[in-house]
């Protein structure tokens, strides 16, 4: 590794700072210390480190967990190799490191002896990893995203390195995207059999199981993962999904809400799902409030509209009317009003309310005078009105 790349960003407790400084200086690394996790992003941009060494004792454990879980999905995560220093390497620590895409975990004892040499070996493995190169390439600003091309490269890597755990997991995710759920599940299970702390493989197992309709086993798998690596908001949403799929709606809401409490930025996903459950439970105003604060007006209106269409199919036009009318409240613009009023007119027609049906279809045409289906519906309703 050349001198320009021998830069380490470090965040540590006061007790361990001098140890980290000395052991890295002995390996000819230049170290820059920060005082808070909030400084990481700016420090990476300014200092340009190859590594981020994080001392577990530097800050409360929940802050460490949430920082790294969130940071793992950022572009900067591909620009830096994260190392965790701990008192003892436990299954829980290994599970968290896997969950958060932390490259290596070292004890304080081993770090004090040869951390510099260990970093050199980690960097060498990263430089030689074709999968790591692909991930870095995808994250660059000038990369022209082409999912088919990426999938072909992942398939090639799996053919070349079928026993590499990281490659196998990416191929499992590819199989899942291709809806080859049995293949993906088998690959994920094989990884977990070899690495019980592999949280990302357990997540893949659960997603496959849900696609196959086995929501209870999916929830059990996610629960096991959550014990090893707790408070992962994205996994909490998956646990909510598993409960939702098995019909445990109130418990599903608890998990969605817990995810929101940890990571408010997940409101569009978690809030939208709570809204869907409230909608199913007939709590229309609660659902409307949730949708307004979490999803777009198009999505919000779509949820109500779809529920109303289902109510019509199930022979409940009166219920459908309430849903359509709530859908109108979700709209901030006129874009979807022609469709909603058209559907309201159909429901009134099914109920024999011809005058109300006419009023609604005329409202539809006021918002879109060229709406052909509405024009046809108006003509039919006028004929019914005359013959009655």
C-alpha positions as CSV (number, residue, x, y, z in Angstrom):
1,X,0.0,0.0,0.0
2,X,1.4,3.4,-1.0
3,X,1.9,6.2,1.5
4,X,-1.1,8.2,0.2
5,X,-3.4,5.3,1.1
6,X,-2.0,4.8,4.5
7,X,-4.5,7.1,6.1
8,X,-6.8,6.0,9.0
9,X,-9.8,7.9,10.5
10,X,-10.2,6.8,14.1
11,X,-12.9,7.2,16.7
12,X,-12.0,5.9,20.1
13,X,-12.4,6.3,23.8
14,X,-9.7,8.3,25.6
15,X,-8.4,5.1,27.2
16,X,-7.6,3.5,23.8
17,X,-6.6,6.5,21.8
18,X,-2.9,6.4,22.5
19,X,-2.7,2.6,21.9
20,X,-4.3,3.1,18.5
21,X,-2.0,6.0,17.7
22,X,1.2,4.1,18.6
23,X,0.3,0.8,16.8
24,X,-0.7,2.6,13.6
25,X,2.3,4.9,13.7
26,X,4.5,1.8,13.9
27,X,2.9,0.6,10.7
28,X,3.6,4.0,9.0
29,X,-0.1,5.0,9.0
30,X,-1.2,8.6,9.3
31,X,-4.1,8.8,11.8
32,X,-6.8,11.5,12.3
33,X,-9.0,11.2,15.3
34,X,-12.6,12.5,15.4
35,X,-14.6,13.2,18.6
36,X,-18.1,12.2,17.4
37,X,-19.8,10.0,14.9
38,X,-21.5,13.0,13.4
39,X,-18.0,14.1,12.1
40,X,-17.4,10.9,10.1
41,X,-18.8,12.1,6.7
42,X,-17.0,15.4,6.7
43,X,-13.8,13.8,7.9
44,X,-13.9,11.3,5.1
45,X,-14.3,14.0,2.5
46,X,-11.5,16.1,4.0
47,X,-9.0,13.5,5.1
48,X,-9.6,10.8,2.4
49,X,-8.8,7.8,4.6
50,X,-8.6,4.2,3.4
51,X,-9.8,2.9,6.8
52,X,-12.2,3.9,9.6
53,X,-11.2,2.3,12.9
54,X,-14.0,2.5,15.4
55,X,-13.5,1.6,19.1
56,X,-16.7,0.0,20.5
57,X,-16.0,1.7,23.8
58,X,-16.0,5.2,22.3
59,X,-19.8,5.7,22.5
60,X,-22.9,4.0,23.7
61,X,-23.6,0.7,21.9
62,X,-26.9,1.7,20.4
63,X,-25.4,4.7,18.7
64,X,-22.7,2.6,17.2
65,X,-25.2,0.1,15.9
66,X,-27.5,2.7,14.3
67,X,-24.6,4.7,12.8
68,X,-23.0,1.7,11.1
69,X,-26.3,0.1,9.9
70,X,-27.3,3.4,8.3
71,X,-23.8,4.2,7.0
72,X,-23.6,0.8,5.3
73,X,-26.1,1.9,2.6
74,X,-24.3,5.2,1.8
75,X,-21.9,5.8,-1.1
76,X,-19.1,6.6,1.4
77,X,-19.3,3.1,2.7
78,X,-17.7,1.9,-0.6
79,X,-14.9,4.4,-0.2
80,X,-13.6,3.3,3.1
81,X,-12.9,0.0,4.9
82,X,-14.4,-0.1,8.4
83,X,-12.7,-1.9,11.3
84,X,-14.2,-2.4,14.7
85,X,-12.2,-2.8,17.9
86,X,-13.8,-4.6,20.8
87,X,-13.0,-6.1,24.2
88,X,-14.1,-9.6,23.1
89,X,-15.3,-11.1,19.8
90,X,-18.7,-12.6,20.5
91,X,-21.3,-14.1,18.2
92,X,-23.3,-11.0,18.7
93,X,-20.4,-8.7,17.6
94,X,-19.8,-10.8,14.5
95,X,-23.5,-10.8,13.7
96,X,-23.6,-7.0,14.0
97,X,-20.5,-6.6,11.9
98,X,-22.0,-8.7,9.1
99,X,-25.3,-6.8,9.4
100,X,-23.5,-3.4,9.0
101,X,-21.0,-4.5,6.4
102,X,-18.0,-3.9,8.7
103,X,-15.0,-5.6,7.2
104,X,-13.1,-6.9,10.2
105,X,-13.3,-7.0,14.0
106,X,-10.2,-7.1,16.2
107,X,-9.8,-7.3,20.0
108,X,-7.9,-4.5,21.8
109,X,-5.2,-7.0,22.6
110,X,-4.6,-8.1,19.0
111,X,-4.9,-4.5,17.8
112,X,-2.2,-3.3,20.2
113,X,0.2,-5.8,18.8
114,X,-0.2,-5.7,15.0
115,X,-3.1,-3.5,13.9
116,X,-1.0,-2.0,11.1
117,X,-0.1,-5.3,9.6
118,X,-3.8,-6.5,9.9
119,X,-4.9,-3.4,8.0
120,X,-2.4,-4.1,5.2
121,X,-3.8,-7.6,4.8
122,X,-7.4,-6.4,4.8
123,X,-6.6,-3.8,2.1
124,X,-4.9,-6.5,0.0
125,X,-7.9,-8.7,0.2
126,X,-10.2,-5.8,-0.8
127,X,-8.0,-4.9,-3.7
128,X,-8.0,-8.5,-5.0
129,X,-11.7,-9.0,-4.6
130,X,-13.6,-8.8,-7.9
131,X,-16.9,-8.4,-6.0
132,X,-15.6,-5.5,-4.0
133,X,-14.4,-3.9,-7.3
134,X,-17.9,-4.3,-8.8
135,X,-19.5,-2.8,-5.7
136,X,-17.2,0.2,-5.8
137,X,-17.7,0.6,-9.5
138,X,-21.5,0.6,-9.1
139,X,-21.3,3.3,-6.5
140,X,-19.3,5.8,-8.6
141,X,-21.1,8.9,-9.9
142,X,-20.3,8.2,-13.5
143,X,-21.4,4.6,-13.5
144,X,-24.1,4.0,-16.1
145,X,-26.5,1.7,-14.2
146,X,-27.6,-1.4,-16.1
147,X,-29.1,-4.1,-13.9
148,X,-28.8,-6.8,-16.6
149,X,-25.1,-6.1,-17.0
150,X,-24.6,-6.2,-13.2
151,X,-26.5,-9.5,-13.0
152,X,-24.4,-11.0,-15.7
153,X,-21.2,-10.1,-13.9
154,X,-22.5,-11.5,-10.6
155,X,-23.4,-14.7,-12.4
156,X,-19.9,-14.9,-13.9
157,X,-18.4,-14.3,-10.4
158,X,-20.5,-17.1,-8.9
159,X,-19.3,-19.5,-11.7
160,X,-15.7,-18.5,-10.9
161,X,-15.9,-18.3,-7.1
162,X,-18.8,-20.6,-6.1
163,X,-17.5,-21.1,-2.5
164,X,-16.9,-17.4,-1.8
165,X,-19.5,-16.5,0.8
166,X,-20.0,-12.9,-0.3
167,X,-20.3,-13.9,-4.0
168,X,-22.7,-16.7,-3.1
169,X,-24.9,-14.3,-1.2
170,X,-25.0,-11.9,-4.1
171,X,-25.9,-14.7,-6.4
172,X,-28.6,-15.7,-3.9
173,X,-30.0,-12.1,-4.1
174,X,-29.8,-12.3,-7.9
175,X,-31.8,-15.6,-7.8
176,X,-34.4,-13.9,-5.6
177,X,-34.8,-11.1,-8.1
178,X,-35.3,-13.7,-10.8
179,X,-38.0,-15.2,-8.6
180,X,-36.0,-18.4,-8.2
181,X,-36.9,-18.6,-4.6
182,X,-36.0,-22.2,-4.0
183,X,-32.5,-21.6,-5.4
184,X,-32.0,-18.4,-3.3
185,X,-33.3,-20.1,-0.2
186,X,-30.9,-23.1,-0.6
187,X,-27.9,-20.7,-1.1
188,X,-28.8,-18.6,1.9
189,X,-29.4,-21.7,4.1
190,X,-26.0,-23.1,3.1
191,X,-24.3,-19.8,4.1
192,X,-26.0,-19.8,7.5
193,X,-25.0,-23.4,8.0
194,X,-21.4,-22.3,7.6
195,X,-21.7,-18.9,9.2
196,X,-24.3,-18.7,11.9
197,X,-23.7,-15.0,12.3
198,X,-24.4,-14.1,8.7
199,X,-27.4,-11.8,9.2
200,X,-27.7,-10.9,5.5
201,X,-28.1,-14.5,4.5
202,X,-30.8,-14.9,7.2
203,X,-32.6,-11.8,5.8
204,X,-32.5,-13.5,2.4
205,X,-33.9,-16.7,3.8
206,X,-36.8,-14.8,5.4
207,X,-37.6,-13.0,2.2
208,X,-37.7,-16.3,0.3
209,X,-39.9,-17.9,2.9
210,X,-42.3,-15.0,2.7
211,X,-42.5,-15.3,-1.1
212,X,-43.3,-19.0,-0.6
213,X,-46.0,-18.1,1.9
214,X,-44.3,-19.5,5.0
215,X,-44.6,-16.3,7.1
216,X,-44.3,-18.0,10.5
217,X,-40.9,-19.6,9.6
218,X,-39.8,-16.3,8.1
219,X,-40.6,-14.5,11.3
220,X,-38.8,-17.1,13.4
221,X,-35.7,-16.7,11.2
222,X,-35.8,-12.9,11.5
223,X,-36.4,-13.2,15.3
224,X,-33.3,-15.4,15.6
225,X,-31.3,-12.8,13.6
226,X,-32.7,-10.0,15.7
227,X,-31.5,-11.6,18.9
228,X,-27.9,-11.7,17.6
229,X,-28.0,-8.2,16.0
230,X,-30.9,-6.2,17.6
231,X,-32.4,-2.9,16.6
232,X,-31.9,-3.1,12.9
233,X,-34.8,-1.0,11.6
234,X,-34.9,-2.6,8.1
235,X,-35.2,-6.1,9.7
236,X,-37.9,-4.8,12.0
237,X,-39.9,-3.8,8.9
238,X,-39.4,-7.3,7.5
239,X,-40.6,-8.8,10.8
240,X,-43.7,-6.6,10.5
241,X,-44.1,-7.9,7.0
242,X,-44.0,-11.5,8.2
243,X,-46.6,-10.8,10.8
244,X,-48.7,-8.9,8.3
245,X,-48.6,-11.8,6.0
246,X,-49.7,-14.2,8.7
247,X,-52.6,-12.0,9.8
248,X,-51.2,-10.6,13.1
249,X,-52.0,-7.0,12.2
250,X,-51.6,-5.3,15.5
251,X,-48.3,-7.0,16.3
252,X,-47.1,-6.1,12.8
253,X,-47.9,-2.4,13.6
254,X,-45.7,-2.7,16.7
255,X,-42.7,-3.7,14.6
256,X,-43.3,-1.1,12.0
257,X,-43.6,1.6,14.7
258,X,-40.4,0.3,16.4
259,X,-38.5,0.7,13.1
260,X,-39.9,4.2,12.8
261,X,-38.8,5.1,16.3
262,X,-35.2,4.0,15.5
263,X,-35.1,5.5,12.0
264,X,-37.6,8.2,11.2
265,X,-36.4,8.3,7.6
266,X,-38.2,5.0,7.1
267,X,-41.6,6.8,7.4
268,X,-42.5,6.3,3.7
269,X,-42.2,2.6,4.0
270,X,-43.1,1.8,7.6
271,X,-45.8,4.6,7.9
272,X,-47.3,3.4,4.6
273,X,-47.6,-0.1,5.8
274,X,-49.2,1.0,9.1
275,X,-51.6,3.0,7.0
276,X,-52.5,-0.1,4.9
277,X,-53.3,-2.1,8.0
278,X,-55.4,0.7,9.4
279,X,-57.2,0.7,6.1
280,X,-57.9,-3.0,6.3
281,X,-59.1,-2.5,9.8
282,X,-61.6,0.0,8.6
283,X,-60.0,2.9,10.4
284,X,-60.1,5.2,7.3
285,X,-59.3,8.5,8.9
286,X,-56.3,7.1,10.8
287,X,-55.1,5.5,7.5
288,X,-55.6,8.8,5.7
289,X,-53.5,10.7,8.3
290,X,-50.7,8.1,8.0
291,X,-50.7,8.1,4.2
292,X,-50.6,11.9,4.1
293,X,-47.5,11.9,6.2
294,X,-45.7,9.0,4.6
295,X,-46.5,8.4,0.9
296,X,-47.3,10.4,-2.2
297,X,-50.9,11.5,-3.0
298,X,-50.9,9.0,-5.9
299,X,-49.9,6.1,-3.6
300,X,-52.4,7.2,-0.9
301,X,-55.3,7.5,-3.3
302,X,-54.2,4.2,-4.9
303,X,-54.5,2.4,-1.5
304,X,-58.0,3.5,-1.0
305,X,-59.0,3.0,-4.6
306,X,-57.7,-0.5,-4.6
307,X,-59.4,-1.3,-1.4
308,X,-62.7,0.1,-2.8
309,X,-62.3,-2.0,-6.0
310,X,-61.9,-5.1,-3.8
311,X,-65.0,-4.1,-1.8
312,X,-67.0,-3.9,-5.0
313,X,-65.8,-7.3,-6.1
314,X,-66.8,-8.7,-2.7
315,X,-70.2,-7.3,-3.1
316,X,-69.9,-4.3,-0.7
317,X,-70.6,-1.2,-2.8
318,X,-71.6,0.9,0.2
319,X,-68.2,0.2,1.8
320,X,-66.5,1.0,-1.5
321,X,-68.2,4.4,-1.5
322,X,-66.7,5.3,1.9
323,X,-63.3,4.2,0.6
324,X,-63.6,6.2,-2.6
325,X,-64.6,9.3,-0.7
326,X,-61.6,9.0,1.6
327,X,-59.4,8.6,-1.5
328,X,-60.6,12.0,-2.6
329,X,-59.5,13.5,0.7
330,X,-56.0,12.1,0.0
331,X,-55.7,14.1,-3.2
332,X,-53.9,17.4,-3.2
333,X,-54.2,17.9,-7.0
334,X,-56.9,17.1,-9.6
335,X,-54.8,14.5,-11.5
336,X,-56.7,11.4,-10.2
337,X,-60.1,12.9,-9.4
338,X,-61.6,11.9,-12.8
339,X,-60.9,8.2,-12.0
340,X,-62.1,8.4,-8.4
341,X,-65.4,10.2,-9.3
342,X,-65.9,7.7,-12.1
343,X,-65.6,4.8,-9.6
344,X,-67.9,6.6,-7.2
345,X,-70.5,6.8,-9.9
346,X,-70.2,3.1,-10.6
347,X,-70.8,2.3,-6.9
348,X,-73.8,4.5,-6.8
349,X,-75.2,2.9,-9.9
350,X,-74.8,-0.6,-8.3
351,X,-76.7,0.7,-5.3
352,X,-79.5,2.1,-7.6
353,X,-78.7,5.7,-6.7
354,X,-79.0,7.1,-10.3
355,X,-79.1,10.7,-9.3
356,X,-75.9,10.4,-7.1
357,X,-74.3,8.4,-9.9
358,X,-75.1,11.2,-12.4
359,X,-73.7,13.8,-10.1
360,X,-70.4,11.9,-9.6
361,X,-69.9,11.2,-13.3
362,X,-70.5,14.9,-14.1
363,X,-67.8,15.7,-11.5
364,X,-65.5,13.3,-13.3
365,X,-66.1,15.0,-16.6
366,X,-65.6,18.5,-15.0
367,X,-62.0,17.4,-14.2
368,X,-61.5,15.7,-17.6
369,X,-64.0,16.5,-20.3
370,X,-62.2,14.1,-22.7
371,X,-62.6,11.0,-20.4
372,X,-64.3,8.6,-22.8
373,X,-65.3,6.0,-20.2
374,X,-67.0,8.8,-18.2
375,X,-68.8,10.1,-21.3
376,X,-70.1,6.5,-22.0
377,X,-71.2,6.1,-18.4
378,X,-73.0,9.5,-18.5
379,X,-75.0,8.4,-21.6
380,X,-76.0,5.1,-19.9
381,X,-77.1,6.9,-16.8
382,X,-79.1,9.4,-18.7
383,X,-80.9,6.5,-20.5
384,X,-81.6,4.9,-17.1
385,X,-82.9,8.2,-15.7
386,X,-85.3,8.6,-18.6
387,X,-86.6,5.0,-18.4
388,X,-87.3,5.2,-14.7
